Amino acid sequence: QLETNLKNYNEILTKKNKELDDFQQKHKNEFVKTLNKTLEIYSKENSISMILRKEHLLIGKNNLDVTKDILELFNKS
């Protein structure tokens, strides 16, 4: 009886973990799509040919940081 219960529990746990993984992946993909669309719109509206992540930048002027603007636009979408 204990082995049967343990097996059933493990099956339920495996199923729930898969559901959670699927949920996370789906929403991550939706987030990335929305972010990419937001970046594309922002770059077109502001005539920007390149947007870089801060961690990929060696040095730059603070006035070139558009993170706040992008976040505001993203939150509206």
C-alpha positions as CSV (number, residue, x, y, z in Angstrom):
1,Q,0.0,0.0,0.0
2,L,2.8,2.4,0.9
3,E,4.6,1.7,-2.3
4,T,1.5,2.3,-4.3
5,N,0.9,5.6,-2.5
6,L,4.5,6.6,-3.1
7,K,4.3,5.8,-6.8
8,N,1.0,7.8,-7.1
9,Y,2.6,10.7,-5.3
10,N,5.6,10.6,-7.5
11,E,3.5,10.5,-10.7
12,I,1.4,13.5,-9.4
13,L,4.6,15.4,-8.5
14,T,6.1,14.7,-11.9
15,K,2.9,15.9,-13.7
16,K,2.7,19.1,-11.6
17,N,6.4,19.8,-12.2
18,K,5.9,19.5,-15.9
19,E,2.8,21.7,-15.8
20,L,4.9,24.3,-13.9
21,D,7.7,24.1,-16.4
22,D,5.3,24.5,-19.3
23,F,3.6,27.5,-17.6
24,Q,7.0,29.2,-17.0
25,Q,8.2,28.6,-20.6
26,K,5.0,29.8,-22.1
27,H,5.0,33.1,-20.1
28,K,8.7,33.6,-20.6
29,N,8.2,33.3,-24.4
30,E,5.3,35.8,-24.2
31,F,7.5,38.2,-22.2
32,V,10.3,38.0,-24.7
33,K,7.9,38.5,-27.7
34,T,6.4,41.6,-26.0
35,L,9.8,42.9,-25.0
36,N,11.2,42.5,-28.5
37,K,8.1,44.2,-30.0
38,T,8.5,47.1,-27.5
39,L,12.2,47.4,-28.4
40,E,11.4,47.4,-32.1
41,I,8.7,50.1,-31.7
42,Y,11.0,52.3,-29.5
43,S,13.9,52.0,-31.9
44,K,11.8,53.0,-34.9
45,E,10.1,55.9,-33.1
46,N,13.4,57.3,-31.8
47,S,15.6,56.5,-34.9
48,I,17.8,54.1,-32.9
49,S,19.8,51.6,-34.9
50,M,21.1,49.6,-32.0
51,I,20.1,48.8,-28.4
52,L,22.6,47.1,-26.2
53,R,22.4,45.5,-22.7
54,K,24.3,47.3,-20.1
55,E,26.4,44.3,-19.2
56,H,27.6,44.2,-22.8
57,L,28.8,47.8,-22.7
58,L,32.3,48.8,-21.7
59,I,31.6,52.5,-21.3
60,G,28.9,54.9,-22.3
61,K,27.2,58.2,-21.4
62,N,24.4,58.1,-18.8
63,N,22.1,60.1,-21.1
64,L,22.2,57.2,-23.6
65,D,20.5,54.9,-21.1
66,V,17.0,54.3,-22.3
67,T,16.0,51.7,-19.8
68,K,13.4,53.8,-18.1
69,D,11.7,54.8,-21.4
70,I,11.7,51.2,-22.5
71,L,10.1,50.0,-19.2
72,E,7.4,52.6,-19.4
73,L,6.6,51.6,-23.0
74,F,6.7,47.9,-22.0
75,N,4.3,48.4,-19.1
76,K,1.8,50.1,-21.4
77,S,1.7,47.1,-23.7
